[in-house]
């Protein structure tokens, strides 16, 4: 009983190696070509002592043999995949390789005239080689496919997490924007009303000072809080992308001269929000890292109805060893969410961010 347990893993490994596997014509043909070339070189070694002469002398016949092996294995692969049989897949696989091994030996007879005993021996050798080499290729291919599946699943998980990150970020932005709009602005209005009541009963010049504070509160409520709320959650569906971008540009009016050119009859809301976030990051990078003074923003629809965004600034060129930061991660996330592509490069004193989004995904 102990002996059976001891050899079970070996038998299982042997069974896994046998297959059935797909037939791999090209790798097998290359291996058979190399084996034939080695054998021919050994045979011709007695005729000439110089290795390179021996090697090149046997090369044409080995190449021809390799090509014939490749074509033969393609035929057997085609037959194995299409011929139906009641036998098990493993039996069909081994029989196919045995027939292929015999066929290869018959082809080998064209180049070397062997005795019947040698023919039988070489048929067994070819079959054994095809089984072992095919098993090695099959196992490696299986491992590669498993790794590809794992990597694909990991990539899909990353993409899912990226989507969740964007959704969570936008949710937090909307909540903060609503808080600013509903709570902070309301409290500022109430505060201004109470201060006006106080100003009405206070003698000058104190009432003037209070009224000045009231004006500052009104400006804060009407401008800063309102703009901050819209920046956190831009109402693109109501006022449009161009209008929301113009409000975004107000933040940079003291440091950046920004021009805007939007040429599109209709911009979907999800695309508009993504473009807004990308431009937001591009302007931040141009101002903080690029120290730019001018920036041009364009969004057009090309002849294929794809949306093309370009953001150009005259700031410092990109460093050669630049690393991806949070701004780049945000841009990458939105571009992938919108199934687009993007690039960032510096040339002729300008830094250009270019992104393209297909219409069909919106």
C-alpha positions as CSV (number, residue, x, y, z in Angstrom):
1,X,0.0,0.0,0.0
2,X,2.9,2.3,0.8
3,X,4.5,1.6,-2.6
4,X,1.3,2.5,-4.4
5,X,1.0,5.8,-2.6
6,X,4.7,6.5,-3.3
7,X,4.3,6.1,-7.1
8,X,1.0,7.8,-7.4
9,X,2.4,11.3,-7.9
10,X,4.8,10.1,-10.5
11,X,2.0,8.3,-12.4
12,X,-0.2,11.4,-12.2
13,X,2.6,13.6,-13.5
14,X,3.2,11.2,-16.4
15,X,-0.5,11.2,-17.2
16,X,-0.5,15.0,-17.2
17,X,2.5,15.1,-19.5
18,X,0.8,12.7,-22.0
19,X,-2.1,15.0,-22.5
20,X,-4.0,15.1,-24.6
21,X,-2.5,18.4,-25.9
22,X,-2.8,20.4,-29.0
23,X,-0.1,19.6,-31.6
24,X,2.3,22.5,-32.0
25,X,3.7,22.2,-35.6
26,X,6.2,25.0,-35.6
27,X,8.0,24.4,-32.2
28,X,8.1,20.7,-32.9
29,X,9.4,21.2,-36.4
30,X,12.2,23.5,-35.1
31,X,13.2,20.9,-32.5
32,X,13.3,18.1,-35.1
33,X,15.3,20.4,-37.4
34,X,17.8,21.0,-34.7
35,X,18.0,17.3,-33.8
36,X,18.5,16.4,-37.5
37,X,21.2,19.1,-38.0
38,X,23.0,17.8,-34.9
39,X,22.8,14.2,-36.3
40,X,24.0,15.2,-39.7
41,X,26.9,17.1,-38.2
42,X,27.9,14.1,-36.2
43,X,27.8,11.9,-39.3
44,X,29.8,14.4,-41.4
45,X,32.4,15.0,-38.7
46,X,34.7,12.3,-40.1
47,X,34.9,14.0,-43.5
48,X,36.1,17.4,-42.4
49,X,37.6,18.7,-39.1
50,X,36.2,22.2,-39.4
51,X,32.9,22.5,-37.6
52,X,31.4,25.5,-39.5
53,X,32.0,23.7,-42.9
54,X,30.3,20.6,-41.5
55,X,27.4,22.6,-40.1
56,X,26.7,24.6,-43.3
57,X,27.1,21.4,-45.4
58,X,24.3,19.7,-43.6
59,X,22.1,22.8,-43.3
60,X,20.1,22.6,-46.6
61,X,18.9,19.0,-46.0
62,X,18.1,19.8,-42.4
63,X,16.1,22.8,-43.4
64,X,14.2,20.8,-46.0
65,X,13.5,18.1,-43.4
66,X,12.3,20.7,-41.0
67,X,9.9,22.2,-43.5
68,X,8.5,18.8,-44.5
69,X,8.1,18.0,-40.8
70,X,6.2,21.2,-40.2
71,X,3.8,20.6,-43.1
72,X,3.3,17.0,-42.0
73,X,2.5,18.1,-38.4
74,X,0.1,20.7,-39.7
75,X,-1.8,18.0,-41.6
76,X,-1.9,15.7,-38.5
77,X,-3.1,18.7,-36.4
78,X,-5.9,19.4,-38.8
79,X,-6.9,15.7,-38.9
80,X,-6.8,15.4,-35.1
81,X,-9.0,18.4,-34.7
82,X,-11.6,17.4,-37.3
83,X,-11.8,13.6,-37.4
84,X,-14.4,12.3,-35.0
85,X,-13.8,9.0,-33.1
86,X,-15.4,7.1,-30.2
87,X,-12.0,6.6,-28.6
88,X,-10.9,8.8,-25.7
89,X,-9.1,12.1,-26.6
90,X,-5.9,10.7,-25.0
91,X,-5.9,7.6,-27.2
92,X,-6.6,9.7,-30.3
93,X,-3.8,12.0,-29.4
94,X,-1.2,9.2,-28.8
95,X,-2.3,7.3,-32.0
96,X,-2.0,10.5,-34.0
97,X,1.5,11.2,-32.6
98,X,2.5,7.5,-33.3
99,X,1.3,7.8,-36.9
100,X,3.1,11.2,-37.3
101,X,6.3,9.7,-35.9
102,X,6.2,6.9,-38.5
103,X,5.4,9.3,-41.2
104,X,8.4,11.5,-40.2
105,X,10.7,8.4,-40.4
106,X,9.4,7.6,-43.9
107,X,10.2,11.2,-44.8
108,X,13.6,10.7,-43.2
109,X,14.3,7.8,-45.5
110,X,14.5,10.3,-48.4
111,X,17.7,11.6,-46.8
112,X,19.2,8.5,-45.1
113,X,18.7,4.9,-46.2
114,X,18.1,2.9,-43.0
115,X,17.6,-0.8,-42.5
116,X,14.1,-2.1,-41.4
117,X,15.3,-2.6,-37.9
118,X,16.6,1.0,-37.8
119,X,13.3,2.2,-39.4
120,X,11.3,0.6,-36.5
121,X,13.7,2.0,-33.9
122,X,13.5,5.5,-35.4
123,X,9.7,5.3,-35.5
124,X,9.6,4.6,-31.8
125,X,12.2,7.4,-31.2
126,X,10.1,9.9,-33.2
127,X,6.9,8.9,-31.4
128,X,8.6,9.2,-28.0
129,X,10.1,12.6,-28.9
130,X,6.7,13.9,-30.2
131,X,5.0,12.7,-27.0
132,X,7.6,14.2,-24.6
133,X,8.2,17.4,-26.5
134,X,4.5,17.9,-27.2
135,X,3.8,17.3,-23.5
136,X,6.4,19.8,-22.4
137,X,5.0,22.4,-24.9
138,X,1.5,21.6,-23.7
139,X,2.3,22.0,-20.0
140,X,4.1,25.2,-20.6
141,X,1.3,26.5,-22.8
142,X,-1.2,25.6,-20.1
143,X,0.8,27.4,-17.4
144,X,1.0,30.4,-19.7
145,X,-2.7,30.4,-20.3
146,X,-3.4,30.1,-16.6
147,X,-1.0,33.1,-16.0
148,X,-2.8,35.1,-18.7
149,X,-6.1,34.4,-17.1
150,X,-4.8,35.4,-13.7
151,X,-3.3,38.6,-15.2
152,X,-6.6,39.3,-17.0
153,X,-8.6,38.9,-13.8
154,X,-6.1,41.1,-11.9
155,X,-6.4,43.7,-14.7
156,X,-10.2,43.5,-14.6
157,X,-10.1,44.0,-10.8
158,X,-7.8,47.0,-11.2
159,X,-10.2,48.5,-13.8
160,X,-13.2,47.8,-11.4
161,X,-11.3,49.4,-8.6
162,X,-10.5,52.4,-10.8
163,X,-14.2,52.7,-11.6
164,X,-15.1,52.5,-7.9
165,X,-12.5,55.1,-7.1
166,X,-14.0,57.6,-9.6
167,X,-17.5,56.9,-8.4
168,X,-16.5,57.3,-4.8
169,X,-14.6,60.5,-5.5
170,X,-17.5,62.0,-7.4
171,X,-19.9,61.0,-4.6
172,X,-17.8,62.7,-2.0
173,X,-17.5,65.8,-4.2
174,X,-21.3,65.9,-4.6
175,X,-21.9,65.5,-0.9
176,X,-19.4,68.3,0.0
177,X,-20.9,70.5,-2.8
178,X,-24.4,69.9,-1.5
179,X,-23.2,70.7,2.1
180,X,-21.7,74.0,0.9
181,X,-24.8,74.9,-1.1
182,X,-27.5,73.8,1.4
183,X,-25.8,74.3,4.8
184,X,-23.0,76.9,4.5
185,X,-24.8,79.2,2.1
186,X,-28.0,79.0,4.2
187,X,-26.1,79.8,7.4
188,X,-24.3,82.7,5.7
189,X,-27.7,84.1,4.6
190,X,-29.0,83.8,8.2
191,X,-25.9,85.4,9.6
192,X,-26.2,88.3,7.1
193,X,-29.9,88.8,8.1
194,X,-29.0,88.9,11.8
195,X,-26.2,91.3,11.3
196,X,-28.5,93.6,9.3
197,X,-30.9,93.6,12.3
198,X,-28.0,94.6,14.6
199,X,-26.8,97.2,12.1
200,X,-30.2,98.8,12.1
201,X,-30.1,99.5,15.9
202,X,-26.4,100.4,16.2
203,X,-25.2,104.0,15.9
204,X,-22.7,105.1,13.2
205,X,-19.9,104.4,12.5
206,X,-20.3,100.9,14.0
207,X,-23.3,100.1,11.7
208,X,-21.1,101.0,8.7
209,X,-18.5,98.5,9.8
210,X,-21.2,95.9,10.3
211,X,-22.6,96.6,6.8
212,X,-19.1,96.2,5.4
213,X,-18.9,92.8,7.0
214,X,-22.3,91.9,5.6
215,X,-21.1,92.8,2.1
216,X,-18.1,90.5,2.5
217,X,-20.4,87.7,3.7
218,X,-22.6,88.2,0.7
219,X,-19.6,88.1,-1.6
220,X,-18.3,85.0,0.1
221,X,-21.7,83.3,-0.3
222,X,-22.4,84.4,-3.8
223,X,-18.9,83.9,-5.2
224,X,-16.5,81.8,-3.3
225,X,-18.9,79.3,-1.8
226,X,-21.0,79.1,-5.0
227,X,-17.9,78.6,-7.2
228,X,-16.4,76.1,-4.8
229,X,-19.7,74.1,-4.8
230,X,-19.9,74.1,-8.6
231,X,-16.2,73.2,-8.9
232,X,-16.7,70.2,-6.7
233,X,-19.8,69.1,-8.6
234,X,-20.2,71.0,-11.9
235,X,-23.7,71.1,-13.2
236,X,-22.8,70.3,-16.8
237,X,-26.2,69.0,-17.7
238,X,-27.8,72.4,-16.8
239,X,-25.4,75.1,-17.9
240,X,-23.2,73.1,-20.3
241,X,-19.5,72.2,-20.4
242,X,-18.2,75.5,-21.8
243,X,-19.9,77.5,-19.0
244,X,-18.6,75.2,-16.2
245,X,-15.1,75.5,-17.7
246,X,-15.3,79.3,-17.8
247,X,-16.1,79.2,-14.0
248,X,-13.1,76.8,-13.5
249,X,-10.8,79.3,-15.4
250,X,-11.7,82.0,-12.9
251,X,-9.5,80.3,-10.3
252,X,-6.5,80.9,-12.6
253,X,-7.4,84.3,-13.9
254,X,-4.4,86.0,-12.0
255,X,-1.7,83.6,-13.2
256,X,-2.9,81.9,-16.5
257,X,-4.3,83.4,-19.7
258,X,-6.7,80.6,-20.8
259,X,-8.5,80.4,-24.1
260,X,-11.3,77.9,-24.7
261,X,-12.6,76.5,-28.0
262,X,-15.4,73.9,-27.9
263,X,-16.8,72.7,-31.3
264,X,-19.5,70.2,-30.8
265,X,-23.3,70.2,-31.1
266,X,-23.8,67.7,-28.3
267,X,-21.6,66.5,-25.5
268,X,-22.8,63.6,-23.4
269,X,-22.9,64.3,-19.6
270,X,-20.5,61.5,-18.7
271,X,-18.0,62.7,-21.3
272,X,-18.4,66.3,-20.2
273,X,-17.7,65.5,-16.6
274,X,-14.6,63.4,-17.6
275,X,-13.3,66.2,-19.8
276,X,-13.9,68.7,-17.0
277,X,-11.8,66.6,-14.6
278,X,-9.0,66.0,-17.1
279,X,-8.8,69.8,-17.9
280,X,-8.9,70.5,-14.2
281,X,-5.8,68.4,-13.6
282,X,-4.1,69.7,-16.7
283,X,-4.5,73.3,-15.6
284,X,-3.3,72.5,-12.1
285,X,-0.2,70.8,-13.5
286,X,0.4,73.7,-15.9
287,X,0.2,76.3,-13.2
288,X,2.0,74.5,-10.3
289,X,4.6,72.3,-12.0
290,X,4.9,74.0,-15.4
291,X,4.7,77.6,-14.2
292,X,2.9,78.4,-17.4
293,X,1.4,81.8,-18.3
294,X,-0.7,80.8,-21.3
295,X,-2.9,77.8,-21.9
296,X,-5.2,76.8,-24.8
297,X,-8.1,74.3,-24.3
298,X,-9.8,72.8,-27.3
299,X,-12.5,70.1,-27.6
300,X,-13.7,69.2,-31.1
301,X,-15.4,66.4,-32.9
302,X,-13.4,65.0,-35.8
303,X,-14.8,63.6,-39.1
304,X,-15.3,60.2,-37.4
305,X,-17.4,62.0,-34.7
306,X,-14.8,61.1,-32.1
307,X,-14.1,63.8,-29.4
308,X,-10.6,65.1,-29.4
309,X,-9.3,67.2,-26.4
310,X,-6.1,69.1,-26.5
311,X,-4.7,71.2,-23.6
312,X,-1.5,73.2,-24.6
313,X,0.6,75.4,-22.3
314,X,3.8,77.3,-22.6
315,X,5.3,76.2,-19.3
316,X,8.4,74.3,-18.4
317,X,9.1,71.1,-20.5
318,X,8.4,67.7,-19.0
319,X,11.4,66.2,-17.1
320,X,12.9,63.1,-18.8
321,X,12.6,61.1,-15.6
322,X,9.1,62.2,-14.6
323,X,7.0,59.9,-12.5
324,X,3.3,59.5,-12.4
325,X,1.6,61.5,-9.7
326,X,-2.0,61.7,-8.4
327,X,-3.0,64.1,-11.2
328,X,-1.8,61.7,-13.9
329,X,-3.7,58.9,-12.1
330,X,-6.9,60.9,-12.2
331,X,-6.4,61.6,-15.9
332,X,-5.6,57.9,-16.6
333,X,-8.7,56.8,-14.7
334,X,-11.0,59.0,-16.6
335,X,-9.6,58.2,-20.0
336,X,-9.9,54.5,-19.3
337,X,-13.5,55.0,-18.0
338,X,-14.4,56.8,-21.2
339,X,-12.6,54.1,-23.3
340,X,-10.3,56.7,-24.8
341,X,-6.5,57.2,-25.2
342,X,-4.2,60.0,-24.2
343,X,-0.7,61.3,-24.5
344,X,1.4,64.0,-22.8
345,X,4.5,65.4,-24.5
346,X,6.7,68.5,-24.7
347,X,7.9,69.9,-28.0
348,X,9.0,73.3,-29.3
349,X,8.5,75.1,-26.0
350,X,5.0,73.8,-25.5
351,X,3.5,71.0,-23.4
352,X,0.6,69.2,-25.0
353,X,-2.0,66.9,-23.4
354,X,-4.1,65.2,-26.1
355,X,-6.9,62.8,-25.4
356,X,-9.4,61.1,-27.8
357,X,-12.7,59.5,-26.9
358,X,-14.9,57.4,-29.2
359,X,-18.5,58.6,-29.6
360,X,-19.9,55.0,-29.5
361,X,-19.1,54.5,-25.8
362,X,-21.3,57.4,-24.6
